[in-house]
C-alpha cells in the first residue's frame, strides 16, 4: 500500500503545484492500469481524457517559453504600413 503524498508547509509557486498535480494524475493512471480490467476505478473515457487531453495540455502550458515568439522582424508600425502603401499607390498611378 502506498502512503499519501506529503506537501511541504512552506509557500510554493503555483506552477510547482501544477507539476505535482500532473505527477499525481500520472500515478493515478499507473495505479489504475495495474488493476484487473474488472477492478479498474477509472472509466475508459476518463482514462483517455486524462492521457490524451488534460495531462498533455497542462504539460504544454508549463513548458511554454515566451522567448520562442520573439524571433524574426518586429511588426510594422502603422506609420510604416501607411508609408509603404502610399509608395505602392504612387507607383501604380505613375
N, C-alpha and C positions, 0 to 999 in steps of 0.2 A: 504494500500500500504506500502511496506517495503522500508526502506531507504538503499542506497548502503553502503557497508562495508567501514569503515574509517580505513586506515592504519596509524600506528604511524610514525612519522617523523624520529625517531632515528634508527640507523642501527640494523639489526636483523640477527640472524643466518639463513642460508638458509633452515635448517630443519624446523624452525618456519614458514617460508614462505610456505613450502610444507604442513605443518599441516593446515595452513589457506586455502590453495587451496583445500585440501581434504574436509575441513568443507564447503567451498563454493560449491563444487561439490555435496555434500550431500544435501545442501539447494536447489540447482537447481533441483535435483531429487525429493525432497519433494514438492517443488512448482509445478512441472510438474505433479506429481501424484495427486495433489489436483484439477487439471483441469479435465473437462469432456473429455472423450476419443477423441471426435472430435476436441477439442481445445488444445490438447497437442502439445507442440512445438518439443519435442524430438521423434525421431522415435523409435520403439521398439528395433531395433538393437543398437542404440546409448545408450538407457537405459540399455540394457543387457551388453554392453561393459563397461559402467561406473560401474554398480553394481557388475558384476562378474569378471572383469579383472583389470581395471585401478585402482579403489579405493583399492581393496584388495592388489594388488601388491605394491602400494605406502605405504600403512599401514604396510605391511610386512617389507619393506625396512626401514621404520622409526623405527620399533620396533626391528630391528636387534641388537643382543647383541654378540659382538665378543668373549666375555669370555666364551660363551657356547661351542665354538670349542676347548677350551684349555684343556678339560678333558682327562683323560687316560694317557697312557705312551707316552713319547716323541718319535718321529720317530727314527728309527735306522740310524746310520751314515753309510757311505759306508764302512768304516773300520770294523764296527761291522758285517755288512752283509757279507763281504769277509771272515772274521774270521769264522763265523758260517757256511758258505758254504764250507770252506776248512776243517773244522772239520767233517762235514757231508760227504764230499768226502773221507776223510781218513777212516772214519768208514765203508763206503760202500766197500772199497777196502782192508780191513784188515781181 
